[in-house]
Amino acid sequence: MDSLLQQVMHRLEERKRTSTDVSFNQQVAPPSEQIFLRNGKVILRNISISLVKDLYSMEKTNAWVNWVLEGISYDVKFYFLINEQMVNFIPRMMILDWPILFVVDNESPVIASHNRIITRGEIAAKPDKSILVRYQKQFITDEAIDICNYKKIKIKIRTEENCIWRE
């Protein structure tokens, strides 16, 4: 029995370290759930704005939405590769609370803050070259702006908390 448990633990540790790339295509059915059994990380390329909208709206008639939700139930870490123009189409709450990391140009994670005042310490803990989405009523300290400049963090200011299709 110990040998079986050890094999299972080894397989789970191996799964955490493995990843796969999947290309989104609305016209094609998503891959099988076997991907989630073998990989702890899924990088989804060619994301469309309609997929983000359907996912946020929990559109269960969309097979890709169901596939992503299934992956989340398997504790898969999703990385959605997007371009910078798409950032305004991502609801802020999705950036903050969903177990999906949006990444611009393969290197810049999209981040946000729950806090009304964004401080130096909070920004210092964020990855370099991130894109910070904040809404107009959030205040960012001068020291935090200095750290953003040092870490090459871009700041995108929204007039509302939501993305442009949620206004």
DSSP file (Angstrom, degrees, kcal/mol; ACC not computed):
  #  RESIDUE AA STRUCTURE BP1 BP2  ACC     N-H-->O    O-->H-N    N-H-->O    O-->H-N    TCO  KAPPA ALPHA  PHI   PSI    X-CA   Y-CA   Z-CA
    1    1 A M     >        0   0    0      0, 0.0     4,-2.3     0, 0.0     5,-0.2   0.000 360.0 360.0 360.0 -39.6    0.0    0.0    0.0
    2    2 A D  H  >  +     0   0    0      1,-0.2     4,-2.4     2,-0.2     5,-0.2   0.866 360.0  54.2 -61.4 -36.1    2.9    2.4    0.8
    3    3 A S  H  > S+     0   0    0      2,-0.2     4,-2.1     1,-0.2    -1,-0.2   0.908 108.6  48.0 -65.0 -42.4    4.3    1.8   -2.7
    4    4 A L  H  > S+     0   0    0      2,-0.2     4,-2.3     1,-0.2    -2,-0.2   0.915 112.3  49.0 -64.3 -44.0    0.9    2.8   -4.3
    5    5 A L  H  X S+     0   0    0     -4,-2.3     4,-2.6     1,-0.2    -2,-0.2   0.899 110.5  51.0 -62.8 -41.0    0.6    5.9   -2.2
    6    6 A Q  H  X S+     0   0    0     -4,-2.4     4,-2.4     2,-0.2    -1,-0.2   0.891 109.5  50.3 -64.6 -39.6    4.2    6.9   -3.1
    7    7 A Q  H  X S+     0   0    0     -4,-2.1     4,-2.4     2,-0.2    -2,-0.2   0.904 111.2  48.8 -64.8 -41.5    3.5    6.4   -6.8
    8    8 A V  H  X S+     0   0    0     -4,-2.3     4,-2.3     2,-0.2    -2,-0.2   0.928 112.3  47.9 -63.8 -45.6    0.3    8.6   -6.5
    9    9 A M  H  X S+     0   0    0     -4,-2.6     4,-2.2     1,-0.2    -2,-0.2   0.894 111.7  50.4 -62.6 -40.4    2.2   11.3   -4.7
   10   10 A H  H  X S+     0   0    0     -4,-2.4     4,-2.4     1,-0.2    -1,-0.2   0.918 110.6  49.5 -63.2 -43.4    5.1   11.2   -7.2
   11   11 A R  H  X S+     0   0    0     -4,-2.4     4,-2.3     2,-0.2    -2,-0.2   0.888 110.4  50.3 -64.2 -39.6    2.5   11.5  -10.1
   12   12 A L  H  X S+     0   0    0     -4,-2.3     4,-1.7     2,-0.2    -1,-0.2   0.899 111.3  48.3 -66.0 -40.6    0.8   14.5   -8.4
   13   13 A E  H  X S+     0   0    0     -4,-2.2     4,-1.0     2,-0.2    -2,-0.2   0.901 111.9  49.7 -65.0 -40.8    4.2   16.2   -7.9
   14   14 A E  H  X S+     0   0    0     -4,-2.4     4,-0.8     1,-0.2     3,-0.5   0.893 107.5  54.8 -63.7 -40.5    5.1   15.5  -11.6
   15   15 A R  H >< S+     0   0    0     -4,-2.3    25,-1.8     1,-0.2     3,-0.7   0.872 101.6  58.3 -61.4 -39.1    1.7   16.9  -12.7
   16   16 A K  H 3< S+     0   0    0     -4,-1.7    -1,-0.2     1,-0.2    -2,-0.2   0.847 109.1  45.3 -59.2 -34.2    2.4   20.2  -10.9
   17   17 A R  H 3< S+     0   0    0     -4,-1.0     2,-0.3    -3,-0.5    -1,-0.2   0.587  98.7  85.3 -88.7 -11.6    5.5   20.7  -12.9
   18   18 A T    <<  +     0   0    0     -4,-0.8    22,-1.5    -3,-0.7    23,-1.1  -0.664  52.1 177.5 -97.8 149.2    4.1   19.8  -16.3
   19   19 A S  E     -a   41   0A   0     -2,-0.3     2,-0.3    20,-0.2    23,-0.2  -0.930  10.8-158.6-140.9 164.6    2.3   22.2  -18.7
   20   20 A T  E     -a   42   0A   0     21,-1.6    23,-2.9    -2,-0.3     2,-0.4  -0.988  16.1-128.7-144.0 152.2    0.8   22.2  -22.1
   21   21 A D  E     -a   43   0A   0     -2,-0.3     2,-0.4    21,-0.2    23,-0.2  -0.857  23.3-174.7-101.2 136.1   -0.1   24.7  -24.7
   22   22 A V  E     -a   44   0A   0     21,-3.0    23,-3.0    -2,-0.4     2,-0.6  -0.996  17.0-141.4-130.1 136.4   -3.6   24.7  -26.2
   23   23 A S  E     -a   45   0A   0     -2,-0.4     2,-0.3    21,-0.2    23,-0.2  -0.870  20.1-131.3-100.6 124.4   -4.8   26.9  -29.1
   24   24 A F        +     0   0    0     21,-2.7     2,-0.3    -2,-0.6     3,-0.1  -0.545  32.6 165.9 -75.1 133.5   -8.3   28.3  -28.8
   25   25 A N    >   -     0   0    0      3,-0.3     3,-1.9    -2,-0.3    22,-0.1  -0.860  27.1-155.4-148.2 111.8  -10.5   27.9  -31.8
   26   26 A Q  T 3  S+     0   0    0     -2,-0.3    37,-0.1     1,-0.3    38,-0.1   0.770  95.4  58.0 -58.2 -27.5  -14.2   28.4  -31.4
   27   27 A Q  T 3  S+     0   0    0      2,-0.1     2,-0.4    -3,-0.1    -1,-0.3   0.603 101.4  65.1 -80.6 -11.4  -14.9   26.2  -34.5
   28   28 A V  S <  S-     0   0    0     -3,-1.9    -3,-0.3     1,-0.0     0, 0.0  -0.877  90.0-109.5-115.5 143.8  -13.1   23.2  -33.0
   29   29 A A        -     0   0    0     -2,-0.4     3,-0.1     1,-0.1    -2,-0.1  -0.395  41.9-105.1 -66.5 145.2  -14.1   21.2  -29.9
   30   30 A P        -     0   0    0      0, 0.0    -1,-0.1     0, 0.0    -6,-0.0  -0.257  45.0 -88.2 -66.9 161.1  -11.8   21.7  -26.9
   31   31 A P        -     0   0    0      0, 0.0    -9,-0.0     0, 0.0     2,-0.0  -0.078  52.4 -87.9 -62.3 169.4   -9.4   18.9  -26.0
   32   32 A S    >   -     0   0    0      1,-0.1     3,-1.4    -3,-0.1     4,-0.3  -0.250  37.6-103.9 -75.0 167.6  -10.4   16.1  -23.7
   33   33 A E  T >> S+     0   0    0      1,-0.3     4,-1.0     2,-0.2     3,-1.0   0.566 106.1  89.7 -70.1  -7.4  -10.1   16.2  -19.9
   34   34 A Q  H 3> S+     0   0    0      1,-0.3     4,-1.5     2,-0.2     3,-0.3   0.823  77.4  65.0 -57.8 -30.5   -7.0   14.0  -20.1
   35   35 A I  H <> S+     0   0    0     -3,-1.4     4,-1.8     1,-0.2    -1,-0.3   0.888 100.0  50.9 -58.3 -38.7   -5.0   17.2  -20.4
   36   36 A F  H <4 S+     0   0    0     -3,-1.0    -1,-0.2    -4,-0.3    -2,-0.2   0.782 106.8  53.7 -72.6 -26.6   -6.1   18.1  -16.9
   37   37 A L  H  < S+     0   0    0     -4,-1.0    -1,-0.2    -3,-0.3    -2,-0.2   0.808 117.8  35.6 -75.2 -29.4   -5.0   14.7  -15.6
   38   38 A R  H  < S+     0   0    0     -4,-1.5     2,-0.4    -3,-0.1    -2,-0.2   0.683 116.5  50.6 -97.0 -21.1   -1.5   15.1  -17.0
   39   39 A N     <  -     0   0    0     -4,-1.8   -20,-0.2    -5,-0.2   -23,-0.2  -0.957  47.7-166.8-129.7 137.1   -0.8   18.8  -16.6
   40   40 A G  S    S+     0   0    0    -25,-1.8    37,-2.8   -22,-1.5     2,-0.4   0.542  84.8  47.7 -91.5  -9.5   -1.1   21.2  -13.7
   41   41 A K  E     -ab  19  77A   0    -23,-1.1   -21,-1.6   -26,-0.2     2,-0.5  -0.998  63.0-169.9-137.0 131.3   -0.7   24.2  -16.0
   42   42 A V  E     -ab  20  78A   0     35,-2.6    37,-2.4    -2,-0.4     2,-0.7  -0.984   8.3-157.7-123.3 124.5   -2.5   25.0  -19.3
   43   43 A I  E     -ab  21  79A   0    -23,-2.9   -21,-3.0    -2,-0.5     2,-0.6  -0.896  11.7-159.1-100.9 116.6   -1.5   27.9  -21.5
   44   44 A L  E     -ab  22  80A   0     35,-3.0    37,-2.6    -2,-0.7     3,-0.3  -0.870  10.5-168.4-104.0 119.5   -4.3   28.9  -23.7
   45   45 A R  E     +a   23   0A   0    -23,-3.0   -21,-2.7    -2,-0.6    37,-0.1  -0.572  60.2  31.1-102.3 164.9   -3.3   30.8  -26.8
   46   46 A N  S    S-     0   0    0     -2,-0.2    -1,-0.2   -23,-0.2    36,-0.1   0.848  76.2-175.0  58.8  39.7   -5.4   32.8  -29.4
   47   47 A I        -     0   0    0     34,-1.0     2,-0.3    -3,-0.3    -1,-0.2  -0.359  11.1-146.1 -64.1 141.1   -8.0   33.9  -26.8
   48   48 A S     >  -     0   0    0      1,-0.1     4,-1.7    34,-0.1     3,-0.2  -0.779  20.0-123.0-106.7 157.3  -11.0   35.8  -28.2
   49   49 A I  H  > S+     0   0    0     -2,-0.3     4,-2.5     1,-0.2     5,-0.2   0.865 113.2  59.1 -63.1 -35.9  -12.9   38.5  -26.4
   50   50 A S  H  > S+     0   0    0      1,-0.2     4,-2.7     2,-0.2    -1,-0.2   0.854 102.5  52.5 -64.6 -33.5  -16.0   36.5  -26.9
   51   51 A L  H  > S+     0   0    0     -3,-0.2     4,-2.8     2,-0.2    -1,-0.2   0.929 109.9  48.2 -66.2 -43.6  -14.5   33.6  -24.9
   52   52 A V  H  X S+     0   0    0     -4,-1.7     4,-2.6     2,-0.2    -2,-0.2   0.930 114.2  46.9 -60.6 -45.0  -13.6   36.0  -22.0
   53   53 A K  H  X S+     0   0    0     -4,-2.5     4,-2.1     2,-0.2    -2,-0.2   0.930 114.2  46.4 -62.7 -47.0  -17.2   37.4  -22.1
   54   54 A D  H  <>S+     0   0    0     -4,-2.7     5,-3.0     2,-0.2     4,-0.4   0.889 113.2  49.8 -64.2 -38.7  -18.8   33.9  -22.2
   55   55 A L  H ><5S+     0   0    0     -4,-2.8     3,-1.1     3,-0.2    -2,-0.2   0.935 111.7  47.3 -65.6 -45.9  -16.5   32.7  -19.4
   56   56 A Y  H 3<5S+     0   0    0     -4,-2.6    -1,-0.2     1,-0.3    -2,-0.2   0.857 115.3  46.3 -63.1 -35.1  -17.3   35.7  -17.2
   57   57 A S  T 3<5S-     0   0    0     -4,-2.1    -1,-0.3    -5,-0.2    -2,-0.2   0.468 110.4-125.4 -85.0  -2.4  -21.0   35.2  -17.9
   58   58 A M  T < 5 -     0   0    0     -3,-1.1     2,-1.3    -4,-0.4    -3,-0.2   0.923  33.8-170.4  55.8  48.1  -20.7   31.5  -17.3
   59   59 A E    > < -     0   0    0     -5,-3.0     3,-1.8     1,-0.2     6,-0.2  -0.565   6.1-171.7 -73.1  93.6  -22.2   30.7  -20.7
   60   60 A K  T 3  S+     0   0    0     -2,-1.3    -1,-0.2     1,-0.3     6,-0.1   0.605  76.6  69.1 -69.6 -12.3  -22.7   27.0  -20.3
   61   61 A T  T 3  S+     0   0    0      4,-0.0     2,-0.6    -3,-0.0    -1,-0.3   0.626  81.5  88.7 -79.7 -11.0  -23.7   26.5  -24.0
   62   62 A N    <>  -     0   0    0     -3,-1.8     4,-2.0     1,-0.2     3,-0.3  -0.786  69.0-154.4 -89.2 117.2  -20.1   27.3  -24.9
   63   63 A A  H  > S+     0   0    0     -2,-0.6     4,-2.0     1,-0.2    -1,-0.2   0.838  94.5  54.8 -61.2 -34.2  -18.0   24.1  -24.9
   64   64 A W  H  > S+     0   0    0      2,-0.2     4,-2.5     1,-0.2    -1,-0.2   0.869 105.4  52.5 -68.9 -36.0  -14.8   26.0  -24.2
   65   65 A V  H  > S+     0   0    0     -3,-0.3     4,-2.6    -6,-0.2     5,-0.2   0.941 110.8  47.4 -62.4 -47.1  -16.3   27.6  -21.2
   66   66 A N  H  X S+     0   0    0     -4,-2.0     4,-2.2    -7,-0.2    -2,-0.2   0.880 111.0  52.6 -61.2 -37.9  -17.3   24.2  -19.8
   67   67 A W  H  X S+     0   0    0     -4,-2.0     4,-2.3     2,-0.2    -2,-0.2   0.925 110.6  46.0 -65.4 -45.3  -13.8   22.9  -20.6
   68   68 A V  H  X S+     0   0    0     -4,-2.5     4,-2.4     2,-0.2    -2,-0.2   0.926 112.8  50.3 -63.7 -44.1  -12.1   25.8  -18.7
   69   69 A L  H  X S+     0   0    0     -4,-2.6     4,-1.8     1,-0.2    -1,-0.2   0.879 109.3  52.0 -62.5 -37.0  -14.5   25.3  -15.7
   70   70 A E  H  X S+     0   0    0     -4,-2.2     4,-1.0    -5,-0.2    -1,-0.2   0.920 108.9  50.6 -62.4 -43.9  -13.7   21.6  -15.8
   71   71 A G  H ><>S+     0   0    0     -4,-2.3     5,-2.3     1,-0.2     3,-0.5   0.892 107.0  53.7 -61.5 -40.4  -10.0   22.4  -15.7
   72   72 A I  H ><5S+     0   0    0     -4,-2.4     3,-1.8     1,-0.2    -1,-0.2   0.890 104.8  54.8 -61.5 -38.4  -10.5   24.8  -12.7
   73   73 A S  H 3<5S+     0   0    0     -4,-1.8    -1,-0.2     1,-0.3    -2,-0.2   0.761 105.1  53.7 -67.5 -22.6  -12.3   21.9  -10.9
   74   74 A Y  T <<5S-     0   0    0     -4,-1.0    -1,-0.3    -3,-0.5    -2,-0.2   0.336 120.4-113.3 -87.6   5.7   -9.1   19.8  -11.5
   75   75 A D  T < 5 +     0   0    0     -3,-1.8     2,-0.3     1,-0.2    -3,-0.2   0.829  59.2 163.7  64.0  34.7   -7.1   22.6   -9.9
   76   76 A V      < -     0   0    0     -5,-2.3     2,-0.6    -6,-0.1    -1,-0.2  -0.644  38.0-129.8 -81.2 139.4   -5.4   23.4  -13.2
   77   77 A K  E     -b   41   0A   0    -37,-2.8   -35,-2.6    -2,-0.3     2,-0.4  -0.826  25.6-153.2 -89.6 120.0   -3.6   26.8  -13.4
   78   78 A F  E     -bc  42 100A   0     21,-1.0    23,-2.7    -2,-0.6     2,-0.5  -0.797  13.2-169.3 -99.8 137.1   -4.7   28.6  -16.5
   79   79 A Y  E     -bc  43 101A   0    -37,-2.4   -35,-3.0    -2,-0.4     2,-0.7  -0.982   8.5-160.3-121.9 114.4   -2.6   31.2  -18.3
   80   80 A F  E     -bc  44 102A   0     21,-2.3    23,-2.9    -2,-0.5     2,-0.6  -0.866   9.5-147.9 -98.0 115.7   -4.5   33.1  -21.0
   81   81 A L  E     + c   0 103A   0    -37,-2.6   -34,-1.0    -2,-0.7     2,-0.2  -0.745  31.7 160.1 -87.0 122.1   -2.2   34.7  -23.5
   82   82 A I  E     - c   0 104A   0     21,-2.8    23,-1.8    -2,-0.6    24,-0.3  -0.776  38.4-108.0-132.0 172.5   -3.6   37.9  -24.9
   83   83 A N    >   -     0   0    0     -2,-0.2     3,-1.5    21,-0.2     4,-0.4  -0.677  38.0-105.5-101.0 165.8   -2.5   41.1  -26.6
   84   84 A E  G >  S+     0   0    0      1,-0.3     3,-1.2    -2,-0.2     4,-0.4   0.802 115.9  62.9 -63.4 -30.8   -2.4   44.4  -24.8
   85   85 A Q  G >  S+     0   0    0      1,-0.2     3,-0.5     2,-0.1    -1,-0.3   0.758  96.3  60.6 -65.8 -22.9   -5.6   45.7  -26.6
   86   86 A M  G X  S+     0   0    0     -3,-1.5     3,-2.0     1,-0.2     4,-0.3   0.650  79.4  86.7 -78.6 -14.7   -7.6   43.0  -24.9
   87   87 A V  G X  S+     0   0    0     -3,-1.2     3,-1.6    -4,-0.4    -1,-0.2   0.875  84.3  56.1 -55.8 -40.2   -6.9   44.2  -21.4
   88   88 A N  G <  S+     0   0    0     -3,-0.5    76,-1.9    -4,-0.4    -1,-0.3   0.638 102.1  58.4 -68.3 -12.5   -9.8   46.6  -21.5
   89   89 A F  G <  S+     0   0    0     -3,-2.0    -1,-0.3    74,-0.2    -2,-0.2   0.417  85.9  91.7 -95.6   0.1  -12.1   43.7  -22.3
   90   90 A I  S <  S-     0   0    0     -3,-1.6     5,-0.1    -4,-0.3    74,-0.0  -0.855  82.4-121.4 -99.0 120.8  -11.3   41.7  -19.2
   91   91 A P    >>  -     0   0    0      0, 0.0     4,-1.5     0, 0.0     3,-0.9  -0.350  16.7-130.3 -59.4 136.3  -13.5   42.4  -16.2
   92   92 A R  H 3> S+     0   0    0     69,-0.7     4,-2.4     1,-0.3     5,-0.2   0.866 108.0  56.7 -56.7 -39.3  -11.5   43.7  -13.2
   93   93 A M  H 3> S+     0   0    0      1,-0.2     4,-2.9     2,-0.2     5,-0.5   0.815 103.2  55.1 -65.1 -28.3  -13.1   41.1  -10.9
   94   94 A M  H <> S+     0   0    0     -3,-0.9     4,-1.2     2,-0.2     6,-0.4   0.882 108.8  47.5 -69.8 -37.3  -12.0   38.4  -13.3
   95   95 A I  H  < S+     0   0    0     -4,-1.5    -2,-0.2     1,-0.1    17,-0.2   0.901 120.1  39.3 -66.7 -41.0   -8.4   39.7  -12.9
   96   96 A L  H  < S+     0   0    0     -4,-2.4    -2,-0.2    -5,-0.2    -3,-0.2   0.911 130.0  19.5 -75.7 -44.7   -8.7   39.8   -9.1
   97   97 A D  H  < S+     0   0    0     -4,-2.9    -3,-0.2    -5,-0.2    -2,-0.1   0.614  95.2  92.5-113.4 -15.4  -10.7   36.7   -8.2
   98   98 A W  S  < S-     0   0    0     -4,-1.2     2,-1.3    -5,-0.5    -4,-0.0  -0.555  75.7-122.7 -84.7 148.8  -10.6   34.1  -11.0
   99   99 A P  S    S+     0   0    0      0, 0.0   -21,-1.0     0, 0.0     2,-0.4  -0.204  82.3 101.9 -82.6  48.1   -8.0   31.4  -10.9
  100  100 A I  E     -c   78   0A   0     -2,-1.3     2,-0.6    -6,-0.4   -21,-0.2  -0.993  60.9-149.6-130.6 135.5   -6.8   32.5  -14.4
  101  101 A L  E     -c   79   0A   0    -23,-2.7   -21,-2.3    -2,-0.4     2,-0.4  -0.936  10.7-150.3-107.6 121.1   -3.7   34.6  -15.1
  102  102 A F  E     -c   80   0A   0     -2,-0.6     8,-2.8     8,-0.4     2,-0.4  -0.762  15.2-166.9 -88.0 132.8   -3.9   36.8  -18.1
  103  103 A V  E     -cD  81 109A   0    -23,-2.9   -21,-2.8    -2,-0.4     2,-0.5  -0.984   9.8-147.3-128.6 126.0   -0.5   37.4  -19.8
  104  104 A V  E >> S-cD  82 108A   0      4,-3.2     4,-2.4    -2,-0.4     3,-2.0  -0.784  78.8 -11.9 -94.5 130.7    0.2   40.0  -22.4
  105  105 A D  T 34 S-     0   0    0    -23,-1.8    -1,-0.2    -2,-0.5   -22,-0.1   0.817 117.1 -71.4  51.5  38.6    2.8   39.2  -25.1
  106  106 A N  T 34 S+     0   0    0     -3,-0.4    -1,-0.3   -24,-0.3    -2,-0.1   0.510 132.0  53.5  63.9   6.4    4.1   36.1  -23.2
  107  107 A E  T <4 S+     0   0    0     -3,-2.0    -2,-0.2     1,-0.2    -1,-0.2   0.571  83.4  75.7-143.0 -16.9    5.7   38.2  -20.5
  108  108 A S  E  <  -D  104   0A   0     -4,-2.4    -4,-3.2    22,-0.1    22,-0.2  -0.860  60.9-152.0-113.8 103.5    3.4   40.7  -18.8
  109  109 A P  E     -D  103   0A   0      0, 0.0    22,-2.5     0, 0.0     2,-0.6  -0.439  19.5-125.0 -69.0 144.2    0.9   39.4  -16.2
  110  110 A V  E     +e  131   0B   0     -8,-2.8    -8,-0.4    20,-0.2     2,-0.3  -0.814  39.2 177.3 -91.6 124.6   -2.2   41.5  -15.8
  111  111 A I  E     +e  132   0B   0     20,-3.0    22,-3.0    -2,-0.6     2,-0.3  -0.799  14.0 179.5-126.7 164.5   -2.7   42.4  -12.2
  112  112 A A  E     -e  133   0B   0     -2,-0.3     2,-0.4    20,-0.2    22,-0.1  -0.925  20.1-125.3-152.9 174.5   -5.1   44.4  -10.1
  113  113 A S        -     0   0    0     20,-0.5   -17,-0.1    -2,-0.3     5,-0.1  -0.980   7.3-154.0-131.9 142.6   -5.7   45.4   -6.4
  114  114 A H  S    S+     0   0    0     -2,-0.4    -1,-0.1   -18,-0.1     4,-0.1   0.713  72.0  99.0 -77.9 -23.1   -8.6   45.0   -4.1
  115  115 A N  S    S-     0   0    0      1,-0.1    -2,-0.1     2,-0.1     3,-0.1  -0.307  71.1-141.2 -74.7 147.2   -7.3   48.0   -2.0
  116  116 A R  S    S+     0   0    0      1,-0.2    23,-2.9    22,-0.1     2,-0.5   0.827  98.2  42.9 -71.7 -32.3   -8.6   51.5   -2.3
  117  117 A I  E    S-g  139   0C   0     21,-0.2     2,-0.6    23,-0.0    23,-0.2  -0.973  79.6-150.0-117.5 121.5   -5.0   52.8   -1.9
  118  118 A I  E     -g  140   0C   0     21,-3.4    23,-2.3    -2,-0.5    26,-0.2  -0.808  23.6-161.2 -93.3 121.4   -2.3   51.0   -3.8
  119  119 A T     >  -     0   0    0     -2,-0.6     4,-2.1    21,-0.2     5,-0.2  -0.491  31.8-107.3-105.0 169.4    1.0   51.2   -1.9
  120  120 A R  H  > S+     0   0    0      1,-0.2     4,-2.7     2,-0.2     5,-0.2   0.906 118.0  53.7 -56.3 -46.6    4.7   50.8   -2.5
  121  121 A G  H  > S+     0   0    0      1,-0.2     4,-1.1     2,-0.2    -1,-0.2   0.874 108.0  49.5 -61.5 -38.9    4.8   47.5   -0.6
  122  122 A E  H  4 S+     0   0    0      1,-0.2     3,-0.4     2,-0.2     4,-0.3   0.925 113.9  44.8 -66.8 -44.1    1.9   46.0   -2.7
  123  123 A I  H >< S+     0   0    0     -4,-2.1     3,-1.5     1,-0.2    -2,-0.2   0.873 106.6  60.3 -68.0 -36.8    3.6   47.0   -6.0
  124  124 A A  H 3< S+     0   0    0     -4,-2.7    -1,-0.2     1,-0.3    -2,-0.2   0.807 102.2  54.2 -61.0 -28.4    7.0   45.8   -4.8
  125  125 A A  T 3< S+     0   0    0     -4,-1.1    -1,-0.3    -3,-0.4    -2,-0.2   0.569  92.8  92.3 -82.1  -9.0    5.5   42.3   -4.4
  126  126 A K  S <  S-     0   0    0     -3,-1.5     4,-0.0    -4,-0.3    27,-0.0  -0.506  87.1 -96.0 -86.0 154.2    4.2   42.2   -8.0
  127  127 A P    >   -     0   0    0      0, 0.0     3,-1.0     0, 0.0    -1,-0.1  -0.333  44.6 -98.5 -67.1 149.3    6.2   40.8  -10.9
  128  128 A D  T 3  S+     0   0    0      1,-0.2    24,-0.2    -4,-0.1    25,-0.1  -0.261 105.7  23.8 -59.7 153.4    8.2   43.1  -13.2
  129  129 A K  T 3  S+     0   0    0     22,-2.8    -1,-0.2    19,-0.2    24,-0.2   0.688  89.3 150.2  61.6  22.7    6.7   44.2  -16.5
  130  130 A S    <   -     0   0    0     -3,-1.0    24,-2.1    21,-0.2     2,-0.5  -0.260  47.5-126.8 -74.2 169.1    3.2   43.6  -15.2
  131  131 A I  E     -ef 110 154B   0    -22,-2.5   -20,-3.0    22,-0.2     2,-0.6  -0.975  21.9-152.7-119.1 114.3    0.2   45.6  -16.4
  132  132 A L  E     -ef 111 155B   0     22,-3.5    24,-3.4    -2,-0.5     2,-0.7  -0.774   3.9-159.6 -92.1 119.8   -1.8   47.0  -13.4
  133  133 A V  E     +ef 112 156B   0    -22,-3.0   -20,-0.5    -2,-0.6     2,-0.3  -0.887  22.8 163.6 -99.6 117.2   -5.5   47.6  -14.0
  134  134 A R  E     - f   0 157B   0     22,-2.7    24,-2.8    -2,-0.7     2,-0.2  -0.947  31.1-126.0-130.7 154.2   -6.9   50.1  -11.6
  135  135 A Y  E >   - f   0 158B   0     -2,-0.3     3,-2.4    22,-0.2    24,-0.2  -0.656  32.6-102.9-100.8 162.2  -10.1   52.1  -11.6
  136  136 A Q  T 3  S+     0   0    0     22,-2.5    23,-0.1     1,-0.3    -1,-0.1   0.745 116.4  57.0 -55.5 -31.9  -10.3   55.8  -11.3
  137  137 A K  T 3  S+     0   0    0     22,-0.1     2,-0.3     2,-0.1    -1,-0.3   0.539  87.3  93.9 -82.2  -5.9  -11.4   55.8   -7.6
  138  138 A Q    <   -     0   0    0     -3,-2.4     2,-0.4   -21,-0.1   -21,-0.2  -0.674  68.7-144.7 -83.5 142.3   -8.3   53.9   -6.5
  139  139 A F  E     -g  117   0C   0    -23,-2.9   -21,-3.4    -2,-0.3     2,-0.5  -0.879   8.0-160.2-106.3 139.2   -5.4   56.0   -5.4
  140  140 A I  E     -g  118   0C   0     -2,-0.4   -21,-0.2   -23,-0.2   -23,-0.0  -0.983  21.9-124.0-119.2 128.0   -1.8   55.0   -6.0
  141  141 A T     >  -     0   0    0    -23,-2.3     4,-2.0    -2,-0.5     5,-0.2  -0.223  19.5-116.2 -68.6 158.1    0.9   56.5   -3.8
  142  142 A D  H  > S+     0   0    0      1,-0.2     4,-2.1     2,-0.2     5,-0.1   0.881 118.0  53.5 -61.1 -38.6    3.8   58.4   -5.3
  143  143 A E  H  > S+     0   0    0      1,-0.2     4,-2.1     2,-0.2    -1,-0.2   0.882 106.8  51.9 -64.1 -37.5    6.2   55.7   -4.0
  144  144 A A  H  > S+     0   0    0    -26,-0.2     4,-2.4     2,-0.2    -1,-0.2   0.882 108.1  51.6 -65.7 -38.3    4.1   53.0   -5.7
  145  145 A I  H  X S+     0   0    0     -4,-2.0     4,-2.4     2,-0.2    -2,-0.2   0.897 107.8  52.8 -64.7 -39.5    4.4   54.9   -9.0
  146  146 A D  H  X S+     0   0    0     -4,-2.1     4,-2.4     1,-0.2    -2,-0.2   0.921 110.0  47.5 -60.4 -43.6    8.1   55.1   -8.5
  147  147 A I  H  X S+     0   0    0     -4,-2.1     4,-2.9     2,-0.2    -2,-0.2   0.889 108.9  55.0 -65.7 -38.6    8.3   51.3   -8.0
  148  148 A C  H  X>S+     0   0    0     -4,-2.4     5,-2.9     2,-0.2     4,-0.5   0.928 110.0  46.5 -58.5 -44.7    6.0   50.9  -11.1
  149  149 A N  H ><5S+     0   0    0     -4,-2.4     3,-0.7     3,-0.2    -2,-0.2   0.921 113.7  48.1 -63.7 -43.7    8.5   52.9  -13.1
  150  150 A Y  H 3<5S+     0   0    0     -4,-2.4    -2,-0.2     1,-0.2    -1,-0.2   0.896 118.0  40.3 -63.1 -41.8   11.5   50.9  -11.7
  151  151 A K  H 3<5S-     0   0    0     -4,-2.9   -22,-2.8    -5,-0.1   -21,-0.2   0.376 111.2-119.4 -90.3   4.1    9.8   47.6  -12.3
  152  152 A K  T <<5 +     0   0    0     -3,-0.7     2,-0.6    -4,-0.5    -3,-0.2   0.889  53.5 164.6  58.5  42.6    8.4   48.6  -15.7
  153  153 A I      < -     0   0    0     -5,-2.9     2,-0.3    -6,-0.2    -1,-0.2  -0.822  28.8-142.9 -92.1 122.0    4.8   48.1  -14.6
  154  154 A K  E     -f  131   0B   0    -24,-2.1   -22,-3.5    -2,-0.6     2,-0.5  -0.610   8.9-143.7 -83.1 144.6    2.3   49.7  -16.9
  155  155 A I  E     -f  132   0B   0     -2,-0.3     2,-0.5   -24,-0.2   -22,-0.2  -0.949  11.6-168.4-113.3 123.6   -0.8   51.3  -15.4
  156  156 A K  E     -f  133   0B   0    -24,-3.4   -22,-2.7    -2,-0.5     2,-0.5  -0.955  12.0-154.2-109.3 121.4   -4.1   51.1  -17.2
  157  157 A I  E     -f  134   0B   0     -2,-0.5     2,-0.4   -24,-0.2   -22,-0.2  -0.834   4.4-158.9-101.1 129.2   -6.8   53.3  -15.6
  158  158 A R  E     -f  135   0B   0    -24,-2.8   -22,-2.5    -2,-0.5     5,-0.1  -0.833  17.3-145.9-102.8 143.1  -10.4   52.5  -16.0
  159  159 A T  S    S+     0   0    0     -2,-0.4     2,-0.3   -24,-0.2    -1,-0.1   0.782  91.8  28.2 -75.1 -26.4  -13.2   55.0  -15.6
  160  160 A E  S    S-     0   0    0      2,-0.4   -24,-0.1   -24,-0.1     7,-0.1  -0.823  87.3-114.0-125.1 166.9  -15.4   52.3  -14.2
  161  161 A E  S    S+     0   0    0     -2,-0.3   -69,-0.7   -26,-0.1   -68,-0.1   0.852  95.9  68.2 -68.9 -33.3  -14.5   49.1  -12.3
  162  162 A N  S    S-     0   0    0    -71,-0.1    -2,-0.4     1,-0.1    -3,-0.1  -0.252  92.1 -98.1 -83.6 170.3  -15.8   46.9  -15.1
  163  163 A C    >   -     0   0    0    -74,-0.1     3,-1.4     1,-0.1     4,-0.5  -0.256  48.7 -90.6 -77.8 176.4  -14.4   46.4  -18.6
  164  164 A I  G >  S+     0   0    0    -76,-1.9     3,-0.5     1,-0.3   -75,-0.1   0.783 124.9  51.4 -67.3 -27.0  -15.9   48.3  -21.5
  165  165 A W  G 3  S+     0   0    0    -77,-0.3    -1,-0.3     1,-0.2   -76,-0.1   0.575 106.8  55.6 -85.2  -6.2  -18.5   45.7  -22.4
  166  166 A R  G <         0   0    0     -3,-1.4    -1,-0.2     1,-0.2    -2,-0.2   0.461 360.0 360.0 -99.6  -3.0  -19.8   45.5  -18.8
  167  167 A E    <         0   0    0     -3,-0.5    -1,-0.2    -4,-0.5    -2,-0.1   0.491 360.0 360.0 -74.0 360.0  -20.6   49.3  -18.4
